[in-house]
Amino acid sequence: MPVIRRRHRAALAPLALLALCGCAGLWSDRPPLTDAAVELSGIAFFPQQAYQCGPAALATVLDTSGIAVHPDELVPALYIPERQGTLQVELLAAARRRGRVAVELQGGLASIVDQLRAGRPVLVLQNLGVSFYPVWHYAVVVGYEPDRDRFVLRSGRERRALTGRGRFEATWRRAGNWALVVLAPDSDPAGLAPGDYLAAAADLENTGAHQHALTAFRSAAAAWPAEPLARLGEANNLYYLGRHDEAANAYRRLLEQHPDEAVAVHNLTMLLLELNRPCDARAVLAAASGLTGSLMDTARRALAAADTASCAAG
C-alpha cells in the first residue's frame, strides 16, 4: 500500500460544534474588502425547516458543484434530533460521499471574498448568540457589497440576507471562522490554497472514492504543476485502482521533477517489486542513494530480500 505524505494544516475550530439553526449590521470605517461588488447569480435557495440549516446550506453548495439534491434527502445523514443540529464533520462526510472535494478555508474575510470572485459560494458557521449562550447557524455567503460593506447570504428563510461586515465577522469569529467550499473533482481549484485543497483531496481518497480522488489530484496537478503532493496523490490513486503500470509512470514523472521525494522513491520501489521487476527497483534506489530515513530503509530491506542476481551491475 502506498505511503501518503500529508501537509499539516493549521488548527481548525473543533468539529464537535453543533449548528442549531436559529435565525437572528454593524457599520465599519475600515476599507472595503474589494472595490468591485460580487454576487453569484443562480445559486440555489432552500428555505430551511426548523433547526435544519445544515442540510439546506449543504444542498446549496452541492447544487453549485453539479449535484442536485433537496435538503430533505440530506436530513437522515445530517440532522441529530436530540441535539437539534448538524455537526461540521457530518457536512464534510456527506459532501465526500457524493464524490465532492470539501475544502475547509483558512484565513479571514478576504478568503471568503476571494472564493466569491472565483465563482464559489462559501458555506459558513455562525454563532448568532453569545459565547455563553450560543445559537449555531449555517448559512451560505453568495455576495459582498463594498459600497455598504456588507455580505449577501442565503440564510434561514431569506434568499438575500444582508449582513454588515462587522456583524458577520463577529458571528463568524464566535464560531471559529469555519468556512467550506465544495467542488467537483474535475473543477479548476485555482484560487484555493494548494495545501487546503490537497488535504481535502486526501480526505476524499480516505473514503475509498479513488476515481474521484484521482480526478481531484489531477486537477491539482494541472493548477499547480510543481506541487509534489498533487503528483503523489495521482500516483497513489492509480495504484489503488489497480492501474499499476500507470502508477509506476506517475511516480517516475514525480521523481523527474522532485528526485528527493523519499515517499515516491519508496512507493515506486515497492510497486516495482510487487510487479516482479526487481532490476527496475534496484535502479530506482540506486538513483536515490543519498536519501535516508525509515522509508528508504524499508525499501532497501525489501530490495535485499528480492532476487536481483540477474540484474546488470550498476
N, C-alpha and C positions, 0 to 999 in steps of 0.2 A: 504494500500500500504506500502510495507516495507520501512524503512528508510535506507539510504545508507550513510555510513561514508566514507569520502574521505581523502586521504592523500594529503596535499598540495605539489605542485611541484614548483621547482624554476622557476622564471620568464623566459619566452622564448622570442625570438625575436618576435615583433609584427606580427600577422598573416595578417596584411594589406599589406605586401610586395607583389609586383608583380614580377614574374620572366619573364623578357624579354630575350629571348634566343639568345643572341649574343655570338659568339664563339671567344675566344681570339686566368726555374726553378732556383728558387733561390737555390744555394747550401748552406748547413748549416754545421757548425762544431759540432753540437750537436750530442750526441749518438743516434743511430737509435732507432726507437720505438719498435722494436723487433729484435731478432737475426736471425730468420728464415723468408725467403721470403714467402709470401702468395699471391696467386692469384686464384680466384674462376673460375673454368672452366665450360663451358656450360651455362654461363649466357647469356641470350638473348641480342641481339643488334638490336635496331631500329634506323636507321639513321633518324634524325629529319628533318621535314619540317621547313620552316622558322617560327621562333617565337613559335614553338611547342615543346620545350624541356620538358615541364611539362608532357604532355601525353606520350612522348617517355620514360621519366625516370620512370614514374609510371607503364607503361606497362612492363618495365624491371623487377621491383621488384615484381609486381603481378605475372609475369610468374614464378619467382623463388618460390613464395608461392603456386604455383599449379593452378593458373588461367591464361589460355592462352587468351590474349586479344591484339588486334592490337591498336596502338595509335590512329588510325582514329576513332575507336569506343569510345574513351575517349574524343575526342576533343569537342563534343557538350556540355558535362558537365563541362569541364575544361577551355577551351580557351575563353578568353574575347577579342573579336575582337577590341573593341575601345581602349583597353589597350595593345593589342598585347602581352598578357601574361597570366599566371595562378597564382592564389592565393594559398598559402600554405594550407589554410583552405579547399579549394576545393579538393586538393590532398588527405587530410585526409578523407574528407567526401566520396570521390569516392572509396577509399580503404574499408571503413566501409560498404558502400552499397553492396560491394561484399563479405561481411562476413569475412573481414580480420581484424586482430589486428594491428593497425597502431601506432607504438611506437616511440615517439619523444625522441631522445637520449639526455642525459645530459653529460657534460664533454667535454674534448678536443679531440685531435687527437688520444690519446690512446684508447678512447672509440670506435672510428671507427675501429682501428686495432683489437680490441677485438672482434667486430662483424664479421669482415672478418675471423678471426680464428675460430669463431663459425659457419662459413659457410653462413653468411648472407651478401648480398650486401647492401650498405648503400646509400640511396638517399640523396643528399646534395644540398643546395642552395649556390650559389657563387655570388659575385659581381665582375665581371671581369673588371669593370671600377674603378672609384674612388668615394669617399664619396659624392662629389658634382655633379658627373655625373655617376650614377650607371648604370651598364649593368648586369641585373639579369640573372642568368643561372642555370638551374637544370642539374645535372649530377649524375651518379651512380658510386660509388667507388667499384671496384672489386678486387683490389690488392695493395700490398705495397712491394717495393723492398728495403731492408735495405742497400744493398751494394751501391746503388746510392741515398738512402734516398729520394725516390720518390713514388708517388701514381700512380696507374693504374685506369683509369676511362673509362666508356662508356660515351662519351661526344660528342654532336653535330653529326658530320658525321664520327667521329673517334671511331673505335672499341676499340683501346687501346691507349687512350690519356695518355701520360706520363707527369706527372706534379711534379716538385720538391717540396719537403715538404714545404720550405719557401714560394714559390709561392702559393701552395694550401692553406696553413694556412692563408695567408694574404687575399685571395679572400673569403675564408670561414668565417673568422672573420668579414670581412666587411658586410657579410650577416647574422650576429648574431649567427654564429655557429649552424645553424639549420640543423638537420640531422634526418633521418627517416628510420626505418626498418619496413618491413611488413611481418607478419607471418600468417600462417593458425592457426585457433583456437586450433587445436589438436597438434600443434608443441610444442616441449620442449622449454620453454623460458629461460632455464638456460643460464647464461652469460649476461643477462639483469638485470638492477636494478629492484628489485621487485616493488618498488613504481612506476617506469615508466611504467612497464608492466600492473600493476593493474589499473592505471589511464587510460591506453588505453583500457583495457577490459571494464571498466566502461563506457567509451565513446562509445564503441560498443553497450553495453547494452542500452544506451540512444537513440540509433537509433531504438530500438524495436526489434533488432535481438537477441531475448532472447535465442534461442537454440545455436547460435554461441557464445554468451556471456557465457552461462553455460559451454560450452566446454572449452572456454578460462580460466575461473576461475578454472575449474577442472585441467587444465594443470598447472596453477599457484600453486594449492594446492599440486600437485604431485612434483613440483620443490621446493616449499618452504612450507613444511608441518606445520611449526609453524607460518605461516603468517595468522593472523586472517581475514584480508580483503579478502583473497582468499576464505576462507570458507564462509564468509558472502556473497560474490558475488554469490557463488554456491547456497546458500540457497535462496537468493532473486530471482534469476532467475528461480529456481524451482517453487517458488511461482507464478511468472509472467506467467509461462507456465501452471498453474493450477494443478501442481503436489504437492498438499498441504501436504499430509502425508509425502512425501519425503522431502519437505521443512522443516517440523517440525523436522524430524530426523536430517537434516543437521544443523539446529540451535542448536539442542541438542549436536551434536558432537563438534560444535564450543565451546559451553559453558563448555563441559567437559575439554577442553584444556585451555579456557580463561573464567573463571566464572565471571570476572568483565567486560565483554563486554556488556555495557548497551544497545547498539543498538540491539544486538542479543536477549537480555532479552526482550526488548520492542517488537521486531518483532515477537518473538515466542509467547509472551503473547497475542498479538493482533490476531495472526493466530489461536491460540487455542480457543480464544473467538469466532472468526469467524466460527470455526468448531463446536461451541456449546459444548466445553469441558472446562467449567469454573473451574472445580476442578483441572484439569491439569494446567490451567493458574495460579491458586492460588498457586499451589506447586512451579511453576517456580519463581513467585515473592517472595515467602517465602524464597527460596534458595538465593535470591538476596536482602535480606532485608537491607543489608548495603549499597547498591548503591543509589545514589541520583542524582538529575538533572531533567531537564524538561521532558526527555523521560520517566524516571521512574515515574514521577508524572502523565503523561498521561496514562501510563499502569495501574497504581494503581486506577486512577479515572474510567477507563474502567472496571476494575475488580469489583469495588464497585458498578457499575451500573448493573452488571450481577447477575443472580440468583445462589448464592453459598450455599443456605440453606441446600442442600442435601449433601454437601461435608463433609467428615470426619474432625474432629477437627485436627488442626496442620498445 
